[in-house]
Amino acid sequence: MSQAGRKTIRIADYDADWPHAFLRESRRLHGALGGTVLKVHHIGSTSVHGLSAKPVIDILLEVVSLDELDAKEAALIALGYQARGEHGIPGRRYYQLGGAARTHQVHAFVQGDANVERHLAFRDYLRENRHVAEQYARIKMSAAEGDATMYCAKKEAFIKQHERIALMGRKAE
């Protein structure tokens, strides 16, 4: 925590274990949720090789239905996750693992939800455009000098701009 009790942001250099941490957690989630999960994706900055990031593994689940996922919430809690509901995004279920020292976060959407495509397009765009990923890293490092609210606000315009470009590129294919 920072001086005023605000949560500070820590950006770490890329860690070659992040993909392995994703795979380990993906297996645990599949084991707990079974057929409710159709696909599991590693998203966010930890999914982009070489990109500095908050050391939190972002996982996107494509699920059969949110009702079916909600019915299995106890299985996620048994794995140590905290359920946060939609957490500001309609049609999402959001879970955090690790408490105050969060290690993983899960974003779950029904398969075919536009948010799935948005997250995957941005991830793939960063993977394919190293100069954009490096620019994003610089913005994150600068934004991390403030608190969590400032961090999110400084990244937002960049993310929205490049999500639009990424989605347009996918439609053109």
Solvent accessible surface area in square Angstrom, and as a share of the most:
residue,aa,sasa,rsa
1,M,172,0.77
2,S,40,0.26
3,Q,193,0.86
4,A,83,0.64
5,G,49,0.47
6,R,136,0.50
7,K,87,0.37
8,T,66,0.38
9,I,22,0.11
10,R,157,0.57
11,I,27,0.14
12,A,20,0.16
13,D,116,0.60
14,Y,46,0.17
15,D,64,0.33
16,A,75,0.58
17,D,62,0.32
18,W,16,0.06
19,P,49,0.31
20,H,100,0.45
21,A,14,0.11
22,F,23,0.10
23,L,81,0.40
24,R,124,0.45
25,E,10,0.04
26,S,13,0.08
27,R,157,0.57
28,R,96,0.35
29,L,0,0.00
30,H,79,0.35
31,G,69,0.67
32,A,30,0.23
33,L,1,0.01
34,G,36,0.35
35,G,61,0.58
36,T,0,0.00
37,V,9,0.05
38,L,81,0.40
39,K,101,0.43
40,V,27,0.16
41,H,31,0.14
42,H,15,0.07
43,I,3,0.01
44,G,30,0.29
45,S,18,0.12
46,T,2,0.01
47,S,9,0.06
48,V,2,0.01
49,H,139,0.62
50,G,32,0.31
51,L,1,0.01
52,S,20,0.13
53,A,1,0.01
54,K,58,0.25
55,P,43,0.27
56,V,18,0.10
57,I,6,0.03
58,D,22,0.11
59,I,0,0.00
60,L,0,0.00
61,L,0,0.00
62,E,10,0.05
63,V,0,0.00
64,V,68,0.39
65,S,36,0.23
66,L,27,0.13
67,D,115,0.60
68,E,66,0.30
69,L,0,0.00
70,D,51,0.27
71,A,87,0.67
72,K,68,0.29
73,E,59,0.26
74,A,75,0.58
75,A,31,0.24
76,L,0,0.00
77,I,95,0.48
78,A,90,0.70
79,L,39,0.19
80,G,41,0.40
81,Y,5,0.02
82,Q,80,0.35
83,A,37,0.29
84,R,107,0.39
85,G,35,0.33
86,E,74,0.33
87,H,102,0.46
88,G,75,0.72
89,I,47,0.24
90,P,107,0.67
91,G,24,0.23
92,R,15,0.05
93,R,44,0.16
94,Y,10,0.04
95,Y,2,0.01
96,Q,20,0.09
97,L,24,0.12
98,G,37,0.36
99,G,36,0.34
100,A,107,0.83
101,A,81,0.63
102,R,50,0.18
103,T,61,0.36
104,H,21,0.10
105,Q,18,0.08
106,V,0,0.00
107,H,16,0.07
108,A,0,0.00
109,F,0,0.00
110,V,56,0.32
111,Q,80,0.36
112,G,71,0.68
113,D,40,0.21
114,A,82,0.63
115,N,29,0.15
116,V,10,0.06
117,E,69,0.31
118,R,60,0.22
119,H,35,0.16
120,L,21,0.10
121,A,2,0.01
122,F,24,0.10
123,R,33,0.12
124,D,29,0.15
125,Y,35,0.13
126,L,3,0.02
127,R,112,0.41
128,E,137,0.62
129,N,38,0.19
130,R,103,0.38
131,H,126,0.56
132,V,6,0.04
133,A,0,0.00
134,E,75,0.34
135,Q,74,0.33
136,Y,9,0.03
137,A,17,0.13
138,R,149,0.54
139,I,46,0.23
140,K,2,0.01
141,M,99,0.44
142,S,54,0.35
143,A,0,0.00
144,A,17,0.13
145,E,153,0.69
146,G,17,0.16
147,D,22,0.11
148,A,33,0.26
149,T,108,0.63
150,M,87,0.39
151,Y,4,0.01
152,C,79,0.47
153,A,63,0.49
154,K,95,0.40
155,K,29,0.12
156,E,87,0.39
157,A,76,0.59
158,F,13,0.05
159,I,37,0.19
160,K,104,0.44
161,Q,86,0.38
162,H,14,0.06
163,E,16,0.07
164,R,143,0.52
165,I,64,0.33
166,A,7,0.06
167,L,47,0.23
168,M,123,0.55
169,G,36,0.34
170,R,73,0.27
171,K,168,0.71
172,A,90,0.70
173,E,177,0.79
